[in-house]
Each structure stands twice: as structure tokens, then as C-alpha cells.
């Protein structure tokens, strides 16, 4: 594979990356009352990692984007 097609998205997260993602996860779960080990926590964690791999590294921006995504309802109705 040509190096020009290899992006950060393809690289594994290092310990600093994981620390930042964990901080975002802890903040969102704490503020939203999401239980540790729950499916919702898994979904939030996956969203955080996906965004982080897409070059969203600012902790406040990650929190905002994940929180906004959690409030979306595919049926078109906002969650309370």
C-alpha cells in the first residue's frame, strides 16, 4: 500500500490517545448517568474512538460531538 493512502485512521491508538478518549468517556458517562459496562457505554466509547481516529483530538470537541450524536433520534424526534 502506498504511504500516501495511509492515514492516522489506520494507526493504532497509543496510551496518550487512550487516556484522552477515556477522559471523554468518563465525563460523558458521569454527566449522563451511563452505567459502567453497559451497552450505552460501549456505544459512546466506539463513537469517541471513531471520531478520534478521524482527527478529532480536542477533548471539548469530542464531548460536544458525541453528546450531540447521542441526542439524535433516527425517527426524527429529539431525545429528552
C-alpha positions in Angstrom: 0.0 0.0 0.0 1.3 3.4 -0.9 2.2 5.6 2.1 0.1 8.4 0.8 -3.1 6.4 1.4 -2.1 5.5 5.0 -3.7 7.9 7.4 -3.9 8.3 11.2 -7.2 6.5 10.9 -5.3 3.3 10.1 -2.8 3.6 13.1 -3.5 2.1 16.5 -4.1 4.5 19.4 -1.2 5.0 21.8 -1.5 5.3 25.6 -1.9 9.1 25.4 -4.7 8.7 22.8 -6.4 6.2 25.0 -6.1 8.4 28.1 -7.8 11.3 26.3 -10.6 9.0 25.0 -11.1 7.6 28.5 -11.4 11.1 29.9 -14.1 12.0 27.4 -15.9 8.7 28.1 -15.8 9.2 31.9 -17.1 12.8 31.5 -20.0 11.9 29.2 -21.0 8.8 31.3 -20.7 10.7 34.5 -22.8 13.6 33.3 -25.4 11.3 31.6 -25.6 8.6 34.3 -24.5 5.9 31.9 -23.6 2.7 33.8 -20.1 1.3 33.5 -20.1 -1.9 31.4 -23.5 -1.1 29.8 -24.2 -1.3 26.1 -24.7 2.5 26.0 -21.2 3.0 27.4 -19.9 0.7 24.7 -21.6 2.8 22.0 -20.3 6.0 23.4 -16.8 4.6 23.6 -17.0 3.4 20.0 -18.1 6.9 18.9 -15.3 8.6 20.7 -12.7 6.3 19.2 -14.2 6.7 15.7 -14.1 10.5 16.0 -10.6 10.4 17.4 -9.3 8.3 14.5 -10.9 10.9 12.2 -8.5 13.5 13.7 -10.9 15.0 16.3 -8.4 15.3 19.2 -9.8 18.2 21.1 -11.4 16.9 24.3 -14.1 19.5 24.4 -15.0 19.0 20.7 -15.1 15.2 21.2 -17.5 15.7 24.2 -19.7 18.0 22.2 -19.9 15.8 19.1 -20.6 12.6 21.0 -23.2 14.3 23.1 -24.9 15.7 20.1 -24.8 12.3 18.3 -26.4 10.6 21.4 -29.3 13.1 21.3 -30.1 12.2 17.7 -33.1 10.0 17.1 -33.3 8.4 13.7 -37.1 8.6 13.7 -36.7 12.4 13.6 -37.7 13.1 17.2 -35.2 14.6 19.6 -34.5 12.7 22.8 -35.4 14.3 26.1 
